Amino acid sequence: MKNILFVALTFSLWIAGCASGPTSENLTDKNYMLKTVSLRSGGAFSENTCPVGARSWRHDSLRRLIDKANACERYKKTARLEQIGNLLAERFSTKPWGAFYLSLAAFDRSDNQRALWMIDLALKNAPQFGLLHYQKGRVLLALNELASANGEFHTAVRDEPDLTDARLYLAKMDVREQKYSNAADDFEKIVEIEPSDYAAWANLGETYILLQKPAKAINAYEHAVNLSPQNLRYQLRLGSLYENTKNYAAALNTYEKAAALAQGSRMPAEDKDVDINKKIRELEKVTQVAEAAKTKAKSGGNVGETGGGEQ
């Protein structure tokens, strides 16, 4: 079986605020929007955004409280996150954020039953918000309720198409179930949203290999290599794809880059059976033969033309 990389298929949650129009009339205050972003692309908040003092933040606006809660979740300061969640639940009882952050805090403590109870409360206030369904899917997954978790992840993507972490989970499940076209669709959407995610490009390439679409696999791996040029595994995979499609010059060039990388790094265990220097020697012979054949053909054609002129 072909090895699927899925290097970055970890399902983490991050939400960041930005000044914009509201996403829903009953969901946020005017001139404020919550945008879902993957932790894989970094976060906008420093650890200091999570408050140290117990009282200084209690009269902050909804936006500032959510910023603080995001930072507390990002840096796993669970006790403070729970305090902010309780305050949000008291001050903004018609909005989902108090229960949402209390669900996150419980989830971080592995209290999954409380996390489920809280996210269900949040969903009562915002039943069509994908981020909340994503959180519920995470909790159900931790409870080993796989079918229900899958349903929540699908709902999350339906309600919020740019929620990449949910798409990553669904793509992984589709590959397991050999639904490779569905997985490719999800990875294509992920790289459209996060074009600098080299792992997603590599996973898209692996999916195209399973779909027997070598040209698309090469294109995806070229993106992965360009974004992560020091990744030896990606270089080897791209070299293999070039070799399999008989693009020997490109394969040789890629293996030479891999050889340079291998000199200064330990090769991954799964790649120990790849003799890069042997590959280079073989490809040098192939490219030399191909070049000689081209030269001979070109030379022969010129002679024939000249001979015909003299006759």
RODO-2510 file (C-alpha; in nm, 4 decimals, decimal comma):
residues 311
     n   res          X          Y          Z
     1     m     0,0000     0,0000     0,0000
     2     k     0,1153     0,3527    -0,0668
     3     n     0,2114     0,5533     0,2378
     4     i    -0,0089     0,8534     0,3075
     5     l     0,1859     1,1315     0,4744
     6     f    -0,0813     1,3336     0,6544
     7     v     0,1980     1,5195     0,8249
     8     a    -0,0140     1,7924     0,9760
     9     l    -0,3456     1,6226     1,0404
    10     t    -0,3722     1,7457     1,3971
    11     f    -0,7032     1,9013     1,4817
    12     s    -0,6518     2,2207     1,6790
    13     l    -0,8806     2,5164     1,7219
    14     w    -0,8095     2,8850     1,6905
    15     i    -1,0402     3,1799     1,6488
    16     a    -0,9273     3,5353     1,5953
    17     g    -1,1182     3,8629     1,5927
    18     c    -1,0988     4,1298     1,3265
    19     a    -1,2883     4,4506     1,2589
    20     s    -1,5479     4,3787     0,9930
    21     g    -1,9161     4,3268     0,9384
    22     p    -2,1076     4,0779     1,1553
    23     t    -2,1373     3,7155     1,0471
    24     s    -2,4850     3,6828     1,1951
    25     e    -2,7256     3,9298     1,3518
    26     n    -2,7704     3,7177     1,6639
    27     l    -2,4126     3,6006     1,6868
    28     t    -2,1838     3,8989     1,7320
    29     d    -2,1910     4,2656     1,8127
    30     k    -2,2024     4,5246     1,5357
    31     n    -1,8735     4,5867     1,3539
    32     y    -1,7184     4,2702     1,4904
    33     m    -1,6645     3,9349     1,3276
    34     l    -1,5114     3,6103     1,4425
    35     k    -1,2993     3,4445     1,1786
    36     t    -1,1866     3,0851     1,2088
    37     v    -0,8227     3,0235     1,1372
    38     s    -0,6125     2,7110     1,1759
    39     l    -0,3416     2,6953     1,4397
    40     r    -0,1196     2,5601     1,1635
    41     s    -0,1023     2,9091     1,0145
    42     g    -0,0201     3,0742     1,3458
    43     g    -0,2109     3,3016     1,5791
    44     a    -0,2504     3,6758     1,6253
    45     f    -0,2301     3,6825     2,0048
    46     s     0,0649     3,6746     2,2420
    47     e     0,0630     3,4870     2,5691
    48     n     0,0337     3,8203     2,7517
    49     t    -0,3112     3,8736     2,5987
    50     c    -0,4423     3,6144     2,8447
    51     p    -0,4893     3,8252     3,1608
    52     v    -0,2798     3,7628     3,4713
    53     g    -0,4936     3,9586     3,7152
    54     a    -0,8282     3,8227     3,8282
    55     r    -1,0309     4,1463     3,8032
    56     s    -0,8803     4,3869     3,5493
    57     w    -1,0677     4,2363     3,2527
    58     r    -1,4143     4,1877     3,4000
    59     h    -1,5628     4,5031     3,2464
    60     d    -1,4068     4,4627     2,9017
    61     s    -1,6137     4,4598     2,5846
    62     l    -1,7236     4,1358     2,4225
    63     r    -1,4540     4,1676     2,1585
    64     r    -1,1750     4,2175     2,4125
    65     l    -1,3001     3,9304     2,6267
    66     i    -1,3030     3,7007     2,3268
    67     d    -0,9497     3,8083     2,2355
    68     k    -0,8389     3,7240     2,5881
    69     a    -1,0207     3,3919     2,5838
    70     n    -0,8558     3,3030     2,2525
    71     a    -0,5132     3,3714     2,3997
    72     c    -0,5896     3,1666     2,7113
    73     e    -0,6981     2,8743     2,4922
    74     r    -0,3971     2,9127     2,2670
    75     y    -0,1542     2,8926     2,5590
    76     k    -0,3617     2,6425     2,7603
    77     k    -0,4255     2,8670     3,0583
    78     t    -0,7366     2,6723     3,1366
    79     a    -0,8286     2,8190     3,4759
    80     r    -0,8376     3,1740     3,3367
    81     l    -1,0214     3,0546     3,0239
    82     e    -1,2912     2,9056     3,2442
    83     q    -1,3229     3,2306     3,4412
    84     i    -1,3664     3,4294     3,1207
    85     g    -1,6160     3,1736     2,9937
    86     n    -1,8238     3,2083     3,3090
    87     l    -1,8191     3,5877     3,2775
    88     l    -1,9249     3,5724     2,9126
    89     a    -2,2094     3,3383     3,0042
    90     e    -2,3294     3,5843     3,2697
    91     r    -2,2924     3,9095     3,0741
    92     f    -2,3870     3,7830     2,7272
    93     s    -2,6316     3,5060     2,8029
    94     t    -2,8015     3,5177     2,4612
    95     k    -2,4733     3,4579     2,2782
    96     p    -2,2888     3,1260     2,2480
    97     w    -1,9430     3,2370     2,3633
    98     g    -1,9629     3,1682     2,7347
    99     a    -2,0697     2,8088     2,6852
   100     f    -1,8279     2,7694     2,3934
   101     y    -1,5236     2,8679     2,5980
   102     l    -1,6416     2,6616     2,8927
   103     s    -1,6578     2,3677     2,6529
   104     l    -1,3002     2,4369     2,5438
   105     a    -1,1829     2,4563     2,9037
   106     a    -1,3532     2,1282     2,9909
   107     f    -1,2118     1,9661     2,6774
   108     d    -0,8607     2,0788     2,7721
   109     r    -0,9107     1,9081     3,1081
   110     s    -1,0366     1,5910     2,9351
   111     d    -1,3757     1,6381     3,1019
   112     n    -1,5504     1,5433     2,7811
   113     q    -1,9010     1,4994     2,9201
   114     r    -1,8994     1,8570     3,0537
   115     a    -1,7445     1,9751     2,7260
   116     l    -2,0315     1,8118     2,5359
   117     w    -2,2933     1,9617     2,7659
   118     m    -2,1462     2,3102     2,7236
   119     i    -2,1129     2,2961     2,3458
   120     d    -2,4741     2,1801     2,3204
   121     l    -2,5724     2,4903     2,5218
   122     a    -2,3712     2,7083     2,2829
   123     l    -2,5395     2,5487     1,9812
   124     k    -2,8819     2,6371     2,1192
   125     n    -2,7880     3,0047     2,0748
   126     a    -2,6157     2,9589     1,7378
   127     p    -2,7245     2,6337     1,5730
   128     q    -2,5854     2,7190     1,2274
   129     f    -2,2352     2,8285     1,3229
   130     g    -1,9755     2,5847     1,1886
   131     l    -1,7129     2,6521     1,4550
   132     l    -1,9441     2,5248     1,7270
   133     h    -2,0191     2,2081     1,5323
   134     y    -1,6460     2,1587     1,4850
   135     q    -1,5922     2,1782     1,8614
   136     k    -1,8741     1,9298     1,9174
   137     g    -1,7138     1,6966     1,6626
   138     r    -1,3856     1,7120     1,8530
   139     v    -1,5613     1,6233     2,1775
   140     l    -1,7567     1,3371     2,0205
   141     l    -1,4359     1,2074     1,8669
   142     a    -1,2751     1,2030     2,2125
   143     l    -1,5791     1,0101     2,3366
   144     n    -1,5303     0,7559     2,0541
   145     e    -1,8682     0,8426     1,9031
   146     l    -1,7214     0,8358     1,5534
   147     a    -2,0399     0,8407     1,3446
   148     s    -2,1782     1,1396     1,5353
   149     a    -1,8415     1,3158     1,5180
   150     n    -1,8304     1,2707     1,1413
   151     g    -2,1755     1,4233     1,1141
   152     e    -2,0669     1,7278     1,3139
   153     f    -1,7553     1,7792     1,1016
   154     h    -1,9657     1,7605     0,7853
   155     t    -2,2089     2,0139     0,9319
   156     a    -1,9185     2,2398     1,0296
   157     v    -1,7881     2,2464     0,6725
   158     r    -2,1363     2,2940     0,5284
   159     d    -2,2008     2,5949     0,7525
   160     e    -1,8478     2,7326     0,7290
   161     p    -1,6663     2,6150     0,4125
   162     d    -1,3358     2,7786     0,5102
   163     l    -1,3002     2,5809     0,8347
   164     t    -0,9852     2,3983     0,7293
   165     d    -0,9333     2,1869     1,0415
   166     a    -1,2692     2,0187     0,9897
   167     r    -1,1802     1,9611     0,6241
   168     l    -0,8535     1,7983     0,7265
   169     y    -1,0387     1,5505     0,9440
   170     l    -1,2863     1,4700     0,6680
   171     a    -1,0072     1,4286     0,4134
   172     k    -0,8292     1,1841     0,6411
   173     m    -1,1477     0,9824     0,6872
   174     d    -1,2131     0,9817     0,3127
   175     v    -0,8678     0,8370     0,2459
   176     r    -0,9250     0,5658     0,5067
   177     e    -1,2512     0,4799     0,3330
   178     q    -1,0801     0,4959    -0,0101
   179     k    -1,2970     0,7894    -0,1165
   180     y    -0,9988     0,9509    -0,2830
   181     s    -1,1892     1,1964    -0,5018
   182     n    -1,3648     1,3395    -0,1969
   183     a    -1,0315     1,3682    -0,0156
   184     a    -0,8772     1,5475    -0,3130
   185     d    -1,1673     1,7946    -0,3183
   186     d    -1,1069     1,8762     0,0485
   187     f    -0,7304     1,9143     0,0086
   188     e    -0,7830     2,1365    -0,2953
   189     k    -1,0065     2,3610    -0,0868
   190     i    -0,7527     2,3639     0,1971
   191     v    -0,4642     2,4761    -0,0236
   192     e    -0,6919     2,7350    -0,1822
   193     i    -0,7599     2,8792     0,1638
   194     e    -0,4078     2,8266     0,3002
   195     p    -0,1751     2,8206    -0,0022
   196     s     0,1370     2,8269     0,2174
   197     d     0,0476     2,4996     0,3935
   198     y     0,3162     2,2721     0,2486
   199     a     0,1882     1,9637     0,4317
   200     a    -0,1560     2,0064     0,2762
   201     w     0,0074     2,0294    -0,0684
   202     a     0,1998     1,7077     0,0021
   203     n    -0,1158     1,5325     0,1179
   204     l    -0,2945     1,6528    -0,1954
   205     g    -0,0090     1,5039    -0,3963
   206     e    -0,0433     1,1704    -0,2179
   207     t    -0,4157     1,1693    -0,2883
   208     y    -0,3541     1,2322    -0,6582
   209     i    -0,1102     0,9401    -0,6584
   210     l    -0,3881     0,7191    -0,5250
   211     l    -0,6156     0,8559    -0,7976
   212     q    -0,3452     0,7733    -1,0555
   213     k    -0,3147     1,1353    -1,1655
   214     p     0,0647     1,1750    -1,1835
   215     a     0,0669     1,5186    -1,3483
   216     k    -0,1476     1,6657    -1,0715
   217     a     0,0565     1,4818    -0,8091
   218     i     0,3745     1,6379    -0,9485
   219     n     0,2188     1,9837    -0,9467
   220     a     0,1134     1,9430    -0,5829
   221     y     0,4543     1,8160    -0,4751
   222     e     0,6273     2,0957    -0,6617
   223     h     0,4312     2,3364    -0,4428
   224     a     0,5245     2,1389    -0,1305
   225     v     0,8946     2,1410    -0,2219
   226     n     0,8932     2,5112    -0,3096
   227     l     0,7321     2,5918     0,0255
   228     s     0,9521     2,3531     0,2250
   229     p     1,2767     2,3144     0,0274
   230     q     1,4648     2,1567     0,3197
   231     n     1,2199     1,8669     0,3486
   232     l     1,4121     1,5627     0,2296
   233     r     1,1052     1,3411     0,2121
   234     y     0,9268     1,5796    -0,0214
   235     q     1,2334     1,5999    -0,2479
   236     l     1,2545     1,2209    -0,2695
   237     r     0,8850     1,1870    -0,3414
   238     l     0,8999     1,4477    -0,6176
   239     g     1,2090     1,2830    -0,7658
   240     s     1,0272     0,9500    -0,7717
   241     l     0,7267     1,1070    -0,9454
   242     y     0,9476     1,2647    -1,2112
   243     e     1,1246     0,9317    -1,2608
   244     n     0,7977     0,7390    -1,2947
   245     t     0,6768     0,9811    -1,5622
   246     k     1,0098     0,9499    -1,7482
   247     n     1,1089     1,3104    -1,6871
   248     y     1,4615     1,1939    -1,6141
   249     a     1,6306     1,5337    -1,6293
   250     a     1,3955     1,6754    -1,3645
   251     a     1,4307     1,3573    -1,1582
   252     l     1,8108     1,3837    -1,1688
   253     n     1,8021     1,7474    -1,0634
   254     t     1,5663     1,6693    -0,7745
   255     y     1,7689     1,3713    -0,6496
   256     e     2,0834     1,5847    -0,6600
   257     k     1,9118     1,8376    -0,4350
   258     a     1,8034     1,5514    -0,2090
   259     a     2,1622     1,4247    -0,1906
   260     a     2,2794     1,7684    -0,0780
   261     l     2,0105     1,7747     0,1893
   262     a     2,0912     1,4212     0,3048
   263     q     2,4540     1,5115     0,3730
   264     g     2,3548     1,7442     0,6514
   265     s     2,0548     1,5625     0,7937
   266     r     1,9423     1,2240     0,9138
   267     m     1,7210     1,0504     0,6626
   268     p     1,3718     0,9490     0,7805
   269     a     1,3497     0,5851     0,8844
   270     e     1,0988     0,5085     0,6105
   271     d     1,3412     0,6395     0,3481
   272     k     1,6493     0,4441     0,4528
   273     d     1,6042     0,2031     0,1625
   274     v     1,6457     0,4888    -0,0868
   275     d     2,0021     0,4935    -0,2193
   276     i     2,0131     0,8490    -0,3510
   277     n     2,3629     0,8235    -0,4958
   278     k     2,2662     0,5086    -0,6845
   279     k     1,9588     0,6859    -0,8191
   280     i     2,1760     0,9728    -0,9371
   281     r     2,4204     0,7402    -1,1145
   282     e     2,1364     0,5562    -1,2881
   283     l     1,9683     0,8781    -1,3968
   284     e     2,2950     1,0240    -1,5201
   285     k     2,3336     0,7243    -1,7495
   286     v     1,9748     0,7495    -1,8702
   287     t     1,9982     1,1240    -1,9388
   288     q     2,3368     1,0825    -2,1117
   289     v     2,1944     0,8119    -2,3379
   290     a     1,8865     1,0232    -2,4095
   291     e     2,0994     1,3277    -2,4861
   292     a     2,3268     1,1258    -2,7141
   293     a     2,0246     0,9879    -2,8983
   294     k     1,8889     1,3392    -2,9496
   295     t     2,2233     1,4620    -3,0749
   296     k     2,2562     1,1674    -3,3114
   297     a     1,9037     1,2131    -3,4431
   298     k     1,9627     1,5820    -3,4983
   299     s     2,2955     1,5202    -3,6643
   300     g     2,1533     1,2461    -3,8866
   301     g     1,8673     1,4701    -3,9962
   302     n     2,1069     1,7472    -4,0970
   303     v     2,3223     1,5068    -4,2994
   304     g     2,0191     1,3774    -4,4852
   305     e     1,9090     1,7281    -4,5727
   306     t     2,2549     1,8211    -4,6971
   307     g     2,2818     1,5043    -4,9026
   308     g     1,9484     1,5685    -5,0638
   309     g     2,0620     1,9173    -5,1643
   310     e     2,3758     1,7884    -5,3318
   311     q     2,1827     1,5377    -5,5381
***
